[in-house]
C-alpha cells in the first residue's frame, strides 16, 4: 500500500503572532524566518508522531481490497472517496453506503471496512482519499 499527500495543510499550526508572543519578539523583522520555523516544527512533529497536525488530504493506494483498510495518518475526519478498478479495467467509485469509517480512538489507526451486510467488490486496485 502506498500513502501519498494530495493536499497539504492550508495554514500554520500556530500564527506568527502567537509564536512571537511566546518568544517575546516585538518587531516584525524576523516574521518570515519564524514562519519557516513553525512549518519545520509542524513537519517534524507529524513525522515523529505519524499524525496530521492540520487538516490534509491523503491518498492510500492498494493492489486489492484487504479485509480492512488501515488508515495510519490520523486523525481521519472523513473518507472523501473510495475508488477501485473493476474487472473490466474501468475505474469505479464505491458508494459511501457500502463502507464505514471506524475511528476507534485518537491514538490508533482508523479503518475502513465494508458496511454491515456488504462486501468489497472484485477489483484490480483500490484508491482511498481521506481528510
N, C-alpha and C positions, 0 to 999 in steps of 0.2 A: 504494500500500500504506500502511496506517495501523498504527502501533505504539502500543499502549496498556498502561500499567501496571495490572495486575489486583491483585496482592498485593505490597505494599511489604515491604521488609526488616523482619523481626520485632525485631531488636535493633540495638545500636550497633556500629559498626566496631571501636571500642575501648571499654573500660569507662571510666566516670568516674574510677575509682581509678587506672587506667593513665595517663589524661590528667593527673590531679592529680600523680602521681609525676613525670611528665615536666616539668610546670610548676612543680614544687617548692611545691605548695599543700598545707598540712596540715589546715586546718579545712574544714568542710562548708558554710559559709555561701554559697558560690557554686556548689554542685553542680548546681542547675537550669540556671544560665547555662552552665556547662561542657558539660552535655548538649546544650544548644541549639547550642553551638559545634561539637561533634562531628558532630551531624546536618547542620549547614550545610556543614562542611568535606567530609563524605562526599558530599552532593548536588553540591557544586561539582566535586569530583573526578570523579564519574560523568558530569556534563555535559561536562566538559573532555575526558575520555578516551573517552566513549561505552561505558564498561564498567560492569558491575554489580559493585559492591564487595562487597555482601552478597547472599545468595540472595533472589531475587524471582521473581514470575511475570509474564510479559509475553504480550500477545496481538497477533498480526500478522494483519491482515485484507487480503485482496486480492480483486480482481474475478474472477479466474480463476487457475488454476494456471499459473505461469510454468514454464519447463523446470526451474528450480531455485529453491527458496525461500531467499533470503538472510536469515539471522538476524543482525542487526547489533548487538544488545545482548548482548555476550559477557561472560564465558564462558557457554556453554549446557550445562547439566548433562543435560537430557533434554527430550524433547517430551512434554508432558502429554496433548495430544490434537491431532488434525488433523481438523477438521470442514469440511464443504462442503455447498452446496445443490445437490441433483441436478436433473436435467432436469424433474422434476415439481414442483419447488419445495419438496421435503422436505429437512430437514437430516439429513445422514448423518455418521457418524464413521468415518473411514478406519482400517482395521485397521493396527496398528503393524508387521505383517509386509509391508505394501505400500509402506513408505517406510523410508529410512535417514537418520540424522543423521550428518553429517561435520563434525567439529571438527578442522580441519587443524593449527592451532597456537593459541597463546594470543593472537595478535595480529591475525588476520584473521577476517572474518565466518564463522560456521558456516553450514552449508547443509543443507537437507532436499531429498532427491530420491527419485524412485521406486526401490524396491528392484530389484535385478537381475532382469530378465525381466518387469517390470511397467511400467505407465504410469499417469499420473494419470487419474482418471475424468473424464467430461464434467461440467461444473459451472457453477453460476451465480455463486458466490462461495466464498472459502476463508478459514477462520479457524484459526490455529495458536497454541497456547499452549505456552510454553516455561518451563523453570525453570533 
